[in-house]
Amino acid sequence: MGKEREYQVDTSFYLYKNVIKRILDISVSLVALIVLLIPFLIISLLIKFDSKGPVFFKQVRMGKDDVPFDILKFSFYV
């Protein structure tokens, strides 16, 4: 009854898991940016030739814990 057990948690697993996840997130994001670069350029040129205004506009959105952040969007006007 009087003995308390001590548990040791192996934190190295969680550290490696977080590092691998971070590397994977950055790698996938980089590949996605490279793949989407050409379509984004084409869309930007089409908007620029079709409209007089800017290609992008900034909008404020509410994020996690109601913290506002800015998002850039294409200026599509139908």
Backbone torsions as a table, in degrees:
resi	resn	phi	psi	omega
1	MET	NA	-42.0	-174.3
2	GLY	-80.2	-9.2	-178.4
3	LYS	-89.1	129.1	175.5
4	GLU	-104.6	139.3	179.6
5	ARG	-87.6	140.4	175.5
6	GLU	-104.7	129.2	179.4
7	TYR	-109.3	133.5	176.1
8	GLN	-107.5	128.4	179.6
9	VAL	-100.5	129.3	178.7
10	ASP	-80.4	99.9	-176.3
11	THR	-80.6	-13.0	-179.0
12	SER	-65.8	-32.6	177.2
13	PHE	-61.7	-45.7	-179.0
14	TYR	-67.7	-35.0	177.6
15	LEU	-64.5	-47.9	179.3
16	TYR	-64.3	-38.4	178.6
17	LYS	-61.9	-43.8	179.0
18	ASN	-67.6	-39.1	179.6
19	VAL	-67.1	-44.5	179.3
20	ILE	-64.1	-41.4	178.6
21	LYS	-63.1	-42.7	179.9
22	ARG	-63.2	-45.0	179.1
23	ILE	-62.9	-42.1	178.8
24	LEU	-64.9	-42.6	178.4
25	ASP	-59.8	-46.4	-178.8
26	ILE	-66.9	-41.2	-179.2
27	SER	-64.2	-46.4	-179.5
28	VAL	-65.4	-40.0	178.7
29	SER	-64.2	-40.6	179.5
30	LEU	-64.6	-44.3	178.1
31	VAL	-63.0	-43.0	179.9
32	ALA	-62.7	-41.2	177.9
33	LEU	-63.4	-40.9	179.6
34	ILE	-66.3	-43.5	-179.2
35	VAL	-66.6	-38.6	-176.3
36	LEU	-86.9	-4.1	-177.9
37	LEU	-60.9	-46.8	-178.1
38	ILE	-65.2	-48.1	176.2
39	PRO	-60.5	-37.9	178.0
40	PHE	-63.7	-40.2	178.0
41	LEU	-64.8	-41.4	179.1
42	ILE	-64.3	-45.7	178.7
43	ILE	-61.8	-41.9	179.3
44	SER	-62.0	-43.3	179.1
45	LEU	-65.9	-41.2	178.4
46	LEU	-62.4	-41.4	178.7
47	ILE	-66.6	-41.6	-177.7
48	LYS	-64.5	-40.1	-179.7
49	PHE	-75.3	-27.0	-175.2
50	ASP	-89.8	-31.1	-174.1
51	SER	-116.5	158.6	176.0
52	LYS	-89.8	-22.7	-175.6
53	GLY	-80.8	-171.8	179.9
54	PRO	-71.8	159.8	179.1
55	VAL	-73.9	-37.8	-178.5
56	PHE	-117.4	155.1	168.1
57	PHE	-134.9	152.4	-176.5
58	LYS	-99.5	136.3	178.8
59	GLN	-132.1	141.6	178.6
60	VAL	-92.6	128.9	177.6
61	ARG	-121.0	157.6	176.5
62	MET	-92.8	129.4	-178.5
63	GLY	-105.3	-155.6	-179.9
64	LYS	-61.9	138.7	-179.0
65	ASP	57.7	31.6	178.4
66	ASP	56.9	35.4	175.7
67	VAL	-93.9	119.5	-178.6
68	PRO	-71.6	147.2	174.8
69	PHE	-143.0	158.0	-178.8
70	ASP	-94.2	141.9	176.6
71	ILE	-128.9	139.2	176.1
72	LEU	-97.3	134.2	-178.7
73	LYS	-130.4	151.8	172.7
74	PHE	-68.3	145.3	180.0
75	SER	-88.4	80.3	175.3
76	PHE	-91.4	123.8	175.4
77	TYR	-124.6	121.9	-177.9
78	VAL	-102.0	NA	NA
